[in-house]
Amino acid sequence: MTPSRRKFLYSISMLAASSAMPLNGFHFTSKKLRVALVGTGIRGTSFWGKRLVEQYSDILEFVGLCDINPGRLEFGKAYIGATCPTFSNFTEMIETTSPDLVIVTTKDSTHHEFIIKALDHGCDVLTEKPLTTDEVKCQAIVDAEKRSSKNLVVGFNYRWSPYASRLKELLQEETIGQITSVDFHWYLNTYHGASYFRRWHGLTDSGGTLWVHKATHHFDILNWWINSEPAQVFAYGDLEYYGSNGPFRGKNCRTCPHQSQCEFYWDITKHPHLMDLYVAHEHHDGYIRDNCLFRKEIDIFDKMSAQVKYANNVVLNYSLTTYSPYEGWRVSFNGTKGRIEGWLDIPYMKNFTVDQAELHAREMDQSGKEDHEQEPIIIHRLWNDFETEKVIMEKAGHGGGDKRLHDKIFKDPHSVDPLGRAAGLRDGAMSILIGIAARKSIEMGKPIDIASLTDLKPLVTRP
């Protein structure tokens, strides 16, 4: 076994260390990690495709790509730079190529199908967030890993940004004593926020609502910061802005007769990559990337608020807004010895103006360009004046989290991570279960116990 190969196996074992089941070891024999990817949309082809080929080809090779859309599949193969065969049938790909690792980047509601099949075929699995979309599928994944000798890793990248990591360090050092309550508010702008309602994410059956698809990121990082697991959730939510609330609607933005009237008009023809990846192949499966965000079938929430009680008695106040003038977030931690406040991309907190579409493009950028900035954290200890600490970070790649997640897996797996940023099945489950409980709370009008959803019982301290 080559040194680079050995490094990868160790890194995967570290990433899976928070899995619901103990590790059973890995028994690969090939010189390079054999990777198969299912789902050749934008996340699969870029972050888990092209970037891996460009940065880690010394340790891995793609042996198969799979998608239900044959046109997008072939374009994705060329864009990734892979030379492997392509498949429309996932089981055929697994049985033909015998991969070591399967990467799942399909529509959220189908994650469980491919995770379970891959585990049952003796493959380790790395899935894009969210783990899945409801508690039944979540339990099925838990059961599959229990009966498998393989492991599941969830690709949470927000934990790896320098800003989030510094907050974790301060909390772990008990800078403000024991955490008692947390306020966390995320603002999606009218560019990025609206985009969810154009895509399949606007349908509950596909994405589980933004309680699951988007907020899984937020809940995971909160579980990690708080260092406990959620016990109970009470939530409110509604659809008041997008969907049938719109003043008019069309088939899609390209053909809409209301282009001159609609402030949300988005011209996909100005985005060559999206034209090549989606529009050129929409006749195969009917998926329209520039759907009207006022179409009547949209059934997810566009405003959300929840209270979460943790097993260690911390109380979280959470909200998600999908039509904010700007994109950013705020967090405040109250503790027995003080308070910590943090925020990113709140324009008037920094006295800057930036185009909101450009801001999102910078966050998603995978080019590796350095764009270091300094962002503040406020530390206010009881009986003392507040202090401001500056954190050096990047905007690209989700605040620098994307490349650090990949580098930990592939380049520096032996280093000990005192912040415990690795995410396994249990982490993925606990993040989506908050969103699933929030959905149920809104439907039923009462608090929902996390323990009632699956056989994973909340722990006072994260494992």
C-alpha positions as CSV (number, residue, x, y, z in Angstrom):
1,M,0.0,0.0,0.0
2,T,1.4,3.4,-1.0
3,P,2.0,6.1,1.7
4,S,-0.6,8.4,0.1
5,R,-3.1,5.5,0.2
6,R,-2.4,4.8,3.8
7,K,-2.9,8.5,4.6
8,F,-6.3,8.5,2.9
9,L,-7.6,5.5,4.9
10,Y,-6.5,7.1,8.1
11,S,-8.3,10.3,7.2
12,I,-11.5,8.6,6.4
13,S,-11.4,6.7,9.7
14,M,-11.0,10.0,11.5
15,L,-13.8,11.6,9.6
16,A,-16.1,8.7,10.4
17,A,-15.2,8.6,14.1
18,S,-18.5,10.3,15.1
19,S,-20.5,7.6,13.3
20,A,-23.4,5.9,15.0
21,M,-21.4,2.7,15.1
22,P,-17.8,1.8,15.9
23,L,-15.4,1.6,13.1
24,N,-14.7,-1.8,11.6
25,G,-11.6,-0.9,9.6
26,F,-10.9,-0.6,5.9
27,H,-9.6,-3.2,3.6
28,F,-8.8,-1.5,0.2
29,T,-6.2,-3.1,-2.0
30,S,-5.9,-0.8,-5.0
31,K,-3.0,1.7,-5.3
32,K,-5.4,4.6,-5.7
33,L,-8.8,5.2,-4.0
34,R,-11.4,4.1,-6.5
35,V,-14.2,6.7,-6.4
36,A,-17.7,6.6,-8.0
37,L,-19.9,9.6,-8.0
38,V,-23.7,9.6,-8.4
39,G,-25.4,13.0,-9.2
40,T,-23.7,15.2,-11.8
41,G,-25.3,18.5,-10.9
42,I,-23.3,21.6,-10.1
43,R,-22.1,20.5,-6.6
44,G,-21.1,17.0,-7.8
45,T,-19.2,18.1,-10.9
46,S,-17.4,21.0,-9.2
47,F,-16.6,20.5,-5.5
48,W,-16.7,16.7,-5.5
49,G,-15.6,16.3,-9.1
50,K,-13.4,18.7,-10.9
51,R,-11.7,19.9,-7.7
52,L,-10.8,16.3,-6.7
53,V,-9.3,15.5,-10.1
54,E,-7.3,18.7,-10.1
55,Q,-6.0,18.6,-6.5
56,Y,-5.9,14.9,-5.5
57,S,-5.3,12.8,-8.6
58,D,-2.2,11.3,-6.9
59,I,-4.4,9.5,-4.4
60,L,-7.7,8.9,-6.1
61,E,-9.3,8.1,-9.5
62,F,-12.9,8.2,-10.7
63,V,-14.0,4.8,-11.8
64,G,-17.6,5.6,-12.5
65,L,-20.1,8.5,-12.9
66,C,-23.9,8.0,-12.7
67,D,-26.9,10.2,-13.4
68,I,-30.4,9.8,-14.8
69,N,-29.8,12.6,-17.3
70,P,-27.5,11.2,-20.1
71,G,-26.7,14.6,-21.5
72,R,-25.7,16.2,-18.2
73,L,-23.8,13.0,-17.4
74,E,-21.6,13.3,-20.5
75,F,-21.1,17.0,-20.0
76,G,-20.2,16.5,-16.4
77,K,-17.7,13.8,-17.2
78,A,-15.9,16.2,-19.6
79,Y,-16.1,19.1,-17.1
80,I,-14.7,17.0,-14.2
81,G,-11.9,15.7,-16.4
82,A,-12.6,12.1,-15.8
83,T,-11.9,9.2,-18.1
84,C,-14.1,6.6,-16.5
85,P,-17.3,5.0,-17.9
86,T,-20.7,6.5,-17.2
87,F,-23.9,4.8,-16.0
88,S,-27.6,5.5,-15.8
89,N,-28.1,2.5,-13.4
90,F,-26.4,3.0,-10.0
91,T,-26.4,-0.7,-9.1
92,E,-24.8,-1.6,-12.4
93,M,-22.1,1.0,-11.7
94,I,-21.3,-0.3,-8.3
95,E,-21.2,-4.0,-9.4
96,T,-19.1,-3.1,-12.6
97,T,-16.5,-0.8,-11.1
98,S,-16.2,-2.0,-7.5
99,P,-15.4,1.4,-6.0
100,D,-13.9,1.9,-2.5
101,L,-15.8,5.2,-2.0
102,V,-19.1,6.4,-3.3
103,I,-19.9,10.1,-3.3
104,V,-23.6,11.0,-3.3
105,T,-24.6,14.4,-4.7
106,T,-28.1,13.7,-6.0
107,K,-31.4,15.3,-5.2
108,D,-31.8,15.4,-1.4
109,S,-34.8,13.1,-1.3
110,T,-32.9,10.3,-3.1
111,H,-29.7,10.4,-0.9
112,H,-30.9,7.5,1.2
113,E,-31.3,5.2,-1.8
114,F,-27.7,5.5,-2.9
115,I,-26.2,5.6,0.6
116,I,-27.9,2.4,1.6
117,K,-27.1,0.6,-1.7
118,A,-23.5,1.6,-1.5
119,L,-23.1,0.5,2.1
120,D,-24.9,-2.8,1.3
121,H,-22.4,-3.4,-1.5
122,G,-19.5,-2.9,0.8
123,C,-18.5,0.7,-0.1
124,D,-17.7,3.6,2.2
125,V,-19.9,6.6,1.5
126,L,-19.4,10.3,1.5
127,T,-22.6,12.2,1.1
128,E,-23.3,15.9,0.4
129,K,-25.5,17.5,3.0
130,P,-28.3,17.0,4.0
131,L,-28.1,13.4,5.0
132,T,-31.7,12.8,3.9
133,T,-35.1,14.5,4.2
134,D,-37.2,12.7,6.7
135,E,-37.0,10.5,9.8
136,V,-38.0,7.2,8.1
137,K,-35.1,7.6,5.6
138,C,-32.8,8.6,8.3
139,Q,-33.6,5.5,10.3
140,A,-33.0,3.4,7.2
141,I,-29.6,4.9,6.8
142,V,-28.7,4.3,10.5
143,D,-29.8,0.7,10.1
144,A,-27.8,0.2,6.9
145,E,-24.6,1.5,8.5
146,K,-25.2,-0.8,11.6
147,R,-25.3,-3.9,9.4
148,S,-22.4,-2.7,7.2
149,S,-18.7,-3.0,7.8
150,K,-18.3,0.4,6.1
151,N,-18.8,4.0,7.2
152,L,-20.6,7.1,6.2
153,V,-19.1,10.6,6.1
154,V,-21.2,13.8,5.7
155,G,-19.5,16.7,3.8
156,F,-20.1,19.5,6.3
157,N,-17.7,22.3,5.3
158,Y,-18.9,25.2,7.4
159,R,-17.1,23.8,10.5
160,W,-13.8,24.2,8.7
161,S,-13.9,28.0,8.0
162,P,-11.4,29.9,10.1
163,Y,-14.2,32.1,11.5
164,A,-16.4,29.2,12.7
165,S,-13.3,27.5,14.0
166,R,-12.2,30.5,16.1
167,L,-15.7,30.7,17.7
168,K,-15.4,27.0,18.6
169,E,-12.0,27.6,20.2
170,L,-13.3,30.4,22.3
171,L,-16.3,28.4,23.5
172,Q,-14.2,25.2,24.1
173,E,-11.8,27.3,26.2
174,E,-14.9,28.4,28.3
175,T,-14.0,32.1,27.6
176,I,-17.6,33.0,28.7
177,G,-18.0,30.1,31.1
178,Q,-20.8,27.5,30.4
179,I,-23.1,28.3,27.5
180,T,-26.7,28.9,28.6
181,S,-28.4,30.2,25.4
182,V,-27.7,31.0,21.8
183,D,-29.3,33.3,19.2
184,F,-28.6,32.4,15.5
185,H,-30.1,34.2,12.6
186,W,-29.4,33.6,8.9
187,Y,-30.4,36.0,6.1
188,L,-30.7,34.7,2.5
189,N,-30.7,37.6,0.0
190,T,-33.1,38.1,-2.9
191,Y,-30.5,36.6,-5.3
192,H,-29.4,33.4,-3.4
193,G,-32.6,33.0,-1.4
194,A,-34.8,33.3,-4.4
195,S,-32.7,30.7,-6.3
196,Y,-34.0,27.9,-4.0
197,F,-37.5,28.6,-5.1
198,R,-36.6,28.4,-8.8
199,R,-35.1,24.9,-8.4
200,W,-36.3,21.5,-7.1
201,H,-35.6,22.8,-3.6
202,G,-38.9,24.6,-3.7
203,L,-40.8,21.3,-3.3
204,T,-41.0,19.6,0.0
205,D,-40.9,16.1,-1.5
206,S,-37.6,16.9,-3.2
207,G,-35.6,18.9,-0.6
208,G,-37.5,18.5,2.7
209,T,-38.0,22.3,2.9
210,L,-35.2,24.7,3.7
211,W,-35.5,23.5,7.3
212,V,-33.5,20.5,6.1
213,H,-31.7,21.4,2.8
214,K,-30.3,24.8,4.0
215,A,-30.6,24.8,7.8
216,T,-28.8,21.4,8.1
217,H,-25.6,23.5,7.7
218,H,-26.7,25.8,10.5
219,F,-27.9,23.2,12.9
220,D,-24.8,21.1,12.4
221,I,-22.5,24.0,13.2
222,L,-24.6,24.9,16.2
223,N,-24.6,21.3,17.5
224,W,-20.8,21.5,17.2
225,W,-20.4,24.9,18.9
226,I,-22.8,24.0,21.7
227,N,-21.2,20.5,22.0
228,S,-24.5,18.8,22.7
229,E,-27.4,17.2,20.9
230,P,-30.9,18.6,20.4
231,A,-33.6,17.2,22.6
232,Q,-36.8,19.2,21.7
233,V,-37.9,21.6,19.0
234,F,-40.8,24.1,18.7
235,A,-41.2,26.0,15.5
236,Y,-43.2,28.4,13.4
237,G,-43.0,28.9,9.6
238,D,-45.0,30.0,6.6
239,L,-44.9,30.7,2.8
240,E,-45.9,34.4,2.5
241,Y,-43.6,35.8,-0.2
242,Y,-42.8,33.3,-3.0
243,G,-44.9,30.7,-4.7
244,S,-48.6,31.5,-5.2
245,N,-48.1,34.8,-3.3
246,G,-46.4,36.4,-6.4
247,P,-48.3,39.0,-8.5
248,F,-47.8,37.0,-11.7
249,R,-46.0,33.9,-13.0
250,G,-44.6,32.4,-16.1
251,K,-43.3,29.1,-17.4
252,N,-39.7,30.1,-16.7
253,C,-37.6,33.2,-16.8
254,R,-36.4,32.7,-20.4
255,T,-39.9,32.8,-21.8
256,C,-41.8,34.8,-19.2
257,P,-43.9,37.7,-20.5
258,H,-43.4,39.6,-17.3
259,Q,-39.6,40.0,-17.5
260,S,-39.8,43.8,-17.5
261,Q,-42.0,43.9,-14.5
262,C,-40.4,41.2,-12.3
263,E,-37.6,42.3,-10.1
264,F,-36.6,38.6,-9.7
265,Y,-36.1,38.1,-13.5
266,W,-32.9,36.1,-13.9
267,D,-31.3,35.6,-17.3
268,I,-29.7,32.1,-17.3
269,T,-28.5,32.7,-20.8
270,K,-25.8,35.0,-19.3
271,H,-24.4,32.0,-17.4
272,P,-22.6,29.7,-20.0
273,H,-21.8,27.0,-17.6
274,L,-25.4,26.7,-16.4
275,M,-26.6,26.7,-20.0
276,D,-24.2,23.8,-20.8
277,L,-24.9,21.8,-17.6
278,Y,-28.7,22.2,-17.3
279,V,-30.5,24.0,-20.2
280,A,-28.8,22.0,-22.9
281,H,-30.0,18.7,-21.3
282,E,-33.4,19.6,-19.8
283,H,-35.2,17.7,-22.5
284,H,-33.9,14.5,-21.1
285,D,-35.6,14.7,-17.6
286,G,-37.6,17.9,-17.7
287,Y,-35.6,19.7,-15.0
288,I,-35.8,23.4,-15.5
289,R,-33.1,25.4,-13.8
290,D,-34.7,28.9,-14.2
291,N,-38.2,28.0,-13.1
292,C,-40.6,30.7,-12.0
293,L,-40.3,31.3,-8.2
294,F,-43.9,32.3,-8.1
295,R,-45.2,28.9,-9.5
296,K,-48.1,27.6,-7.5
297,E,-46.7,24.2,-6.7
298,I,-44.0,25.6,-4.4
299,D,-44.9,24.3,-0.9
300,I,-41.9,25.1,1.3
301,F,-41.6,27.8,3.9
302,D,-39.9,31.2,3.2
303,K,-39.9,32.4,6.8
304,M,-38.8,30.1,9.7
305,S,-38.3,30.4,13.4
306,A,-37.5,27.8,16.0
307,Q,-36.6,27.2,19.6
308,V,-34.4,24.2,20.3
309,K,-33.7,22.8,23.7
310,Y,-30.5,20.8,24.0
311,A,-29.8,17.8,26.1
312,N,-27.3,20.0,28.2
313,N,-30.1,22.5,28.8
314,V,-28.8,25.2,26.3
315,V,-31.7,26.9,24.5
316,L,-31.3,28.0,20.9
317,N,-33.3,30.8,19.2
318,Y,-33.0,30.3,15.4
319,S,-34.5,32.0,12.4
320,L,-34.0,31.8,8.6
321,T,-35.2,34.6,6.2
322,T,-35.2,34.0,2.5
323,Y,-35.8,37.5,1.0
324,S,-33.4,39.7,2.9
325,P,-31.8,42.7,1.1
326,Y,-28.4,41.2,2.0
327,E,-26.9,37.8,2.7
328,G,-25.2,37.2,6.0
329,W,-25.7,35.8,9.6
330,R,-25.4,36.7,13.3
331,V,-24.7,34.5,16.3
332,S,-24.6,35.4,20.0
333,F,-23.6,33.0,22.8
334,N,-24.7,33.8,26.4
335,G,-22.7,32.2,29.1
336,T,-22.2,32.2,32.8
337,K,-19.2,34.5,32.5
338,G,-20.2,36.7,29.6
339,R,-21.2,36.9,25.9
340,I,-19.7,36.3,22.5
341,E,-21.1,37.9,19.4
342,G,-20.2,37.1,15.8
343,W,-21.5,38.0,12.3
344,L,-20.5,37.8,8.7
345,D,-21.5,39.9,5.7
346,I,-23.8,42.4,7.5
347,P,-23.2,45.4,5.2
348,Y,-23.7,48.2,7.7
349,M,-21.5,46.5,10.3
350,K,-18.6,46.9,8.0
351,N,-19.7,50.0,6.0
352,F,-19.3,48.3,2.6
353,T,-21.4,47.7,-0.4
354,V,-21.2,44.6,-2.5
355,D,-23.3,43.2,-5.3
356,Q,-25.3,40.3,-3.8
357,A,-24.9,38.1,-6.8
358,E,-21.1,38.7,-6.7
359,L,-21.1,37.9,-3.0
360,H,-22.6,34.5,-3.6
361,A,-20.3,33.8,-6.6
362,R,-17.3,34.6,-4.3
363,E,-18.5,32.2,-1.7
364,M,-19.0,29.4,-4.2
365,D,-15.7,30.0,-6.0
366,Q,-13.4,26.9,-6.1
367,S,-10.5,28.5,-8.0
368,G,-8.2,28.6,-4.9
369,K,-7.6,32.3,-5.2
370,E,-6.6,33.9,-1.9
371,D,-8.8,36.8,-0.8
372,H,-8.0,37.2,2.9
373,E,-10.1,39.5,5.0
374,Q,-10.4,40.3,8.7
375,E,-13.7,39.7,10.4
376,P,-14.5,40.7,14.1
377,I,-15.7,38.6,17.0
378,I,-16.9,40.5,20.1
379,I,-16.0,39.0,23.5
380,H,-17.7,40.6,26.5
381,R,-16.9,39.2,29.9
382,L,-19.0,40.1,32.9
383,W,-17.9,43.2,34.8
384,N,-15.4,44.1,32.0
385,D,-15.3,46.1,28.8
386,F,-15.8,44.2,25.6
387,E,-12.9,43.1,23.4
388,T,-12.8,42.8,19.6
389,E,-10.8,40.0,18.1
390,K,-10.0,40.0,14.3
391,V,-10.1,36.6,12.5
392,I,-8.2,36.3,9.2
393,M,-10.3,34.3,6.7
394,E,-11.3,34.0,3.1
395,K,-14.7,34.4,1.3
396,A,-14.1,31.8,-1.4
397,G,-15.1,28.2,-0.9
398,H,-17.7,28.8,1.9
399,G,-15.4,31.0,4.0
400,G,-12.4,28.8,3.3
401,G,-14.2,25.7,4.6
402,D,-14.3,23.8,1.3
403,K,-10.5,23.5,0.8
404,R,-9.8,22.8,4.5
405,L,-12.3,19.9,4.5
406,H,-10.6,18.4,1.4
407,D,-7.1,19.1,2.6
408,K,-7.9,17.4,6.0
409,I,-9.1,14.3,4.1
410,F,-6.4,14.1,1.5
411,K,-3.3,16.1,2.5
412,D,-3.0,16.2,6.3
413,P,-4.9,13.3,7.7
414,H,-2.4,12.5,10.5
415,S,-2.8,15.9,12.3
416,V,-4.8,15.8,15.5
417,D,-7.8,18.2,15.3
418,P,-8.6,19.5,18.8
419,L,-11.8,21.1,17.5
420,G,-13.3,17.8,16.4
421,R,-14.5,19.0,13.0
422,A,-15.0,15.6,11.5
423,A,-18.6,14.7,10.7
424,G,-20.1,11.2,10.5
425,L,-23.6,9.7,10.4
426,R,-24.6,10.8,13.9
427,D,-23.7,14.4,13.1
428,G,-25.7,14.3,9.8
429,A,-28.7,12.8,11.6
430,M,-28.8,15.2,14.5
431,S,-28.6,18.2,12.1
432,I,-31.5,17.1,9.9
433,L,-33.6,15.9,12.9
434,I,-33.9,19.5,14.1
435,G,-35.3,20.5,10.7
436,I,-37.6,17.5,10.5
437,A,-38.8,18.2,14.0
438,A,-39.4,21.8,13.1
439,R,-41.6,20.8,10.1
440,K,-43.6,18.4,12.3
441,S,-43.9,21.1,15.1
442,I,-45.5,23.5,12.5
443,E,-47.9,20.8,11.2
444,M,-48.9,19.7,14.7
445,G,-48.6,22.9,16.7
446,K,-46.6,21.4,19.5
447,P,-43.0,20.7,20.6
448,I,-41.4,17.6,19.1
449,D,-39.0,15.4,21.0
450,I,-36.0,14.4,18.9
451,A,-36.0,11.0,20.6
452,S,-39.4,10.2,19.1
453,L,-38.1,10.4,15.5
454,T,-35.4,7.6,15.3
455,D,-33.7,5.3,17.7
456,L,-30.8,7.8,18.1
457,K,-31.3,9.3,21.6
458,P,-29.8,12.8,22.3
459,L,-26.6,12.8,24.3
460,V,-25.7,15.6,26.8
461,T,-22.2,15.8,25.2
462,R,-21.5,15.1,21.6
463,P,-19.6,11.8,21.2
